Amino acid sequence: MERIWSVVDRVCGTGYTEPTANFYELGGDSLLAGELMSALRAEFGVAVPMNLLFEAPDMGTFVEDALGLTQRGGS
């Protein structure tokens, strides 16, 4: 899980690494989301669907969902 948080921090910034943070309330947009998905794919070799981020109520939920995909090797 730490690796995913590290990618989030590197791409989005420290504010986004709070589990209760809301991606959109912090100013996140589709361009930043795309950068994050690309970075996660590069780090883990797995495509994380953007809708996981769009549908997650907070970053903690997104990271947990993304972790499930990276551990399974994607869907």
N, C-alpha and C positions, 0 to 999 in steps of 0.2 A: 504494500500500500504506500510505503514511503516513496517508492520510485514514481508512482503516479503523482503524488503531491509535489514531488520535485519538478516534474514536467509542468504541472499547473503553475507553480511558482515561476519557473523560468519563462514560460510563454505569457502568462497573464499578469503576474505580479503577486506580491505578498498578500494583498487584501483578499484575493481569491482562494487563499489556502485556509481560510477559516471554514470549518465544516458547516456552519450555519449561514455562510455568505450566499447571497443570491446573485447568480451570474449577471442577470440583467440590471439589477439594482446598482451594481458596481460599474455599470457602463459597458458590459460585454455586448457584443453584437455578432452578426453572422461571420464577419471577417475574422474576428478573434477566435470564434468557435472553430472555424476552418483551420486556423493556425494550430490550435490546440489538438484537433483531431490528427493533423499531419504529424505533429511532434509525437503524439502517442503511437501512431503507426510506425514511425521511425524508431522509437525506443523499444517497442514490444513486438513489432512485426505483425500486428493485428489491427484490423480496421475497427475503430470504435465509432458506431453510428452517431451522427450529430444529434439525432432525436433524443438520445440518452441525456444529453446536456440540456436540450430545450425542454424536456418534460420533467427533469429533476427539480424538486422544490428548493434544493440547496446543493452546494458543492460537495458536501459529505455524501449525499445520496448518489450524486454523479460518480464520485470516486469509487464508492462501493460497487455500483453497477459496472463501471469500467474494469474494476479489479476482477469481477466475475468473468468478464470476457477475456481478459488477458490470461487468466489462469486456465481457461478452457481452450485457449487458442483461437478465439473468435467463434462466430456462429455460421 
